[in-house]
């Protein structure tokens, strides 16, 4: 973990990560942090001149800085998870969305002609991140609907 930043009752968190992990993380996509699924706000890969952001302004990497991504925790979420009790430098379990790995596997399948021809942008390369973040949003929305509409398996006691 790199740092925390308070903004009223919200908490902004920035985590350092390798480019191998960051290639699966996109703004407005999802990551699980210590078992809690959270929405990514900004991503900055170490090899980029600028990073990707859910806001209009690109994220600038400072000299010597490693890649990172950030997310924001609202007050209620801070009370329900362990992340706010961590300190900068703490180890964090990060799980990326499996959809990014599916996109990568689909893009890796190439025929012999693709190895000799110069690379061309394909629709999958162009729209892959959008498909990934849309699929993750739909899965999260479906999970939330199930939680809100699930009936308790235990009867209420009086």
Secondary structure, 3 states (H helix, E strand, C coil): CCEEEEECCEEEEEEECCHHHHCCCCCCCEEEECCEEEECCEEECCCCCEEEECCCCCEECCCCCCCEEEEEECHHHHHHCCHHHCCCCCCCCEEECHHHHHHHHHHHCCCHHHHHCCCCCCHHHHHHHHHHHHHHHHHHHHHHHHHHHCCCCCCCCC
